[in-house]
Amino acid sequence: MDPKDITKEYTNGEVTIVWQSAKCIHSANCVRNNPAVFQPKEKPWIKPEASTTEKIIDTVNKCPSGALTYFLNK
């Protein structure tokens, strides 16, 4: 496994955030737009239970690199 090409998923039960390390340009838009969820100095660094699904979707949609995507859980 290439350490620069990691995909991780984080869920709050309603929405799952998918992060792809190889696409991430570290713009920090996610951190600025939703610091309760995106905490790069913590492990895990994405805490989707700390925000509403709507705010998470809004934040993910602002990711300029496409490293963050989401899907709604059924």
N, C-alpha and C positions, 0 to 999 in steps of 0.2 A: 504494500500500500504506500502510495506517495504521500508523505506528510503535508505536502502543499495542495493536495486534492482530497480534502475531507468533506463529507456531507454529514450534517447532524440535524436531528429533528427535535423540536421542543414543543410541548402542547400544554394548553390550559384546559383541555377537555372539549372546547368548542372550536378552536383553531389550532393548527399545527404550523409552526414556523420552520422552514427548511433553510439552512445556511450552508452555502458551498464555498469553502475556503479558497479554492482556486480562482473564483470570480471576484472575491472581495478586494476592493481597492482602498479600504480603510479610510473612507471619506468621513466617517463618524456621524453621518446623517442620522443613523438609527439611535445613537447615543444622545444626540442633541434633541431629537424629536420625541424620544420616549426613554428617558434615563432610568425609570423605574424597572423597565424590562431589560434594556441593553446595558450591561455593566461589565465592560471588558476586563476589569481587574479582578473579577470574581469567577468562581467555578461552581456551577455552570454559569457562563456569562450571559445567557439568555434566560430570563425568568418570566415566562408568559403569564403566570398566575398573578403578576403584579400590576396588570392593566386590563382594560376592557378589550374584548375582541375587536370592536370597532376601531379603537386607537391603534391596536397592533396592526390591523389591515392597512390603516392610513400610513403608518410608519413604514411598513414593508413596501408599500407602493411608491415610496419616496427614495428607495434604494437606487442610486444611479448606476450601479454595476450589475444589478440582477442577481447578486449573491444571496439576497434574501427573497424567498418566495413563501407562499402560504397555501394551505388548503383547509377548507372547512370540514370538520369531522361530522360524520353522520350519526 
